[in-house]
Amino acid sequence: MALSQRVAVTFLATTFALLAQDNQYRLTARPLGIDLNVPSPQVVPLKDLWFDYDNAVLQQNSVLPLVAATTGRCKSAEPATMTGPAGGGTAAVPPGETVSIDGGPTLRPCRPNETPVFPGKDDNLIFHVVNWDSTSGSGLTVAKQNWYIYNTDPNWDHTAFAGTRIFGKKQIYLYTIHLNRPANVRYEERYDVDEKHKTPAFLDHFVAAAQLFLPNPGGKGAETVPDAWYAFKLYVKYVPSDLQITPSMVPDAAPAARTPAAAPAAPAPATSPGGLLGPAPETVPTPSSAPTTPVASTPPAQPGVPAAAPSAASAGKTVTLDAKTIDNEGKYHIDFSVAVPIIEISDLSYTQTSNAIVPASVDKQKLFALFNYYPVAVDIKNTILPKYPYLLAGVAIGSQPLKKALFGIGWGPVFTNFYVGVLLNAQRVPSSWQCGDKTPGPLAAGATLENRTCPEFNFGLNVGVGAITDALKNKVSGTTGKK
């Protein structure tokens, strides 16, 4: 029996592992200038209102003004235009002008009394904020950098803003904000995206719970402003997935490679707050034709910016910045966990480090493997417990699991997840025995036996599979170490 269980669990784990797939591509562009030294309505410069500038910290309440000042927040059916003030400046884009996030929606600044529609509730914005060391001769040297994730959900607090979680969305945009760029250093930004499809968390929990039934294991030209931005749309192919974004900056060849005489007559792209986006990324595949590996190619020329002469080597070394991995997995209505029955108060223990109540000890023969159904979808990877009661059902993990079935309700928004339910305990007893009687002792020879299922009250803790697995491993390790 143990062998067949082991084979089944191994088969499930292997099957889920085979579901993993990869989607890789590269986003490339030249950042556009933005003047953050203009005064805000609060008089202070925008860079001091929206950022902790020197530390590359973006204020969460300044995200929407920053979006409005770059891509804009109102959508337009008109095609994107490429006109605007050249070389920086502070002029606002006329209301009729539109822009397009590379691969994303066409946007424009909102008109007076017009309600912004971007970002919407299904849009997630990732911000990579870099502050360069602009001291003389430093070249491309990072002083500070930070990553942020923004969602319009009113419950999106600072922990989520500075975190790594996106809840199963395919509308994801990457805004790159480069502060304090060194003078006369021109570069191209590259963001390599590696999207790895992964097994849903509840299936991971299911495999982990199934393993509990097995025997216990043992152990552009020079810009006139020092700050810049760009915006891309990420081509999310898989949910759930891990999105690893690796930025690198590639310095141009010597400045002499670009000469004003070579400039076309077309107007330059806008580089002011509310300005217009530049060229398309180097290789931005459509979702249906995304290459499996990053592909290098020559970026298209920008209007108003002379093309650079081909060069095998740049004026400086390519700078690779800190990568960021985003956990893009939605909320679920189902999950798998473990029930730990509680008989008396001494069976509980309070852990101060996690502010949670946990089992004082774990006995595998008393545990139940549970299936949980949440009427309101929850983040099953979060330690914050669900706010609403939910249904659960399970069987005993010990010997003859189908003879003990548990049905109940779980809840516990504070300290821990408790459950209360009915345990259906099937026993083979003498025909004269009734539910509620004491467990029969030794039976006389020839006694008539029959199956009897009795309901019993059951109460305890609903605990994550990982915590129980770790507790069992520690128990085995401690027992093995004794002499």
Secondary structure, DSSP 4 states (H G I P E B T S, - for coil): -HHHHHHHHHHHHHHHHHT--EEEEEEEEPPEE----SBPTTSSBHHHHHEEGGGTEEPGGGHHHHHHHHT-SEE-SSPP---S-TTS--PPPPTT--EE-BTS-EEEPPPTTPPP--S-TTEEEEEEEEEE--STT--S-EEEEEEEEE---TT--HHHHTS-EE-S-SEEEEEEEEESPPTT--EEEEEEEEEEE---HHHHHHHHHHHTTSPPPP-----SSS-EEEEEEEE---SSEEEEEEEEEEE-S-GGGS-GGG--SSPPPP-STT----SPPTB---TTS--SS----PPPPPTTSPPPPP-SS-SS--EE---EEEEE---EEEEEEEEEE--SGGGEEEETTTTEEEES---GGG-EEEEEEEEEEE-TT-SSPPSS-EEEEEEESSSSGGGEEEEEEEE-SSSS-EEEEEEEEEEEEETT--TTSPPP-SPPTT--EEEEEEEEEEEEEEE-HHHHHHHHHHHHHHHHH--
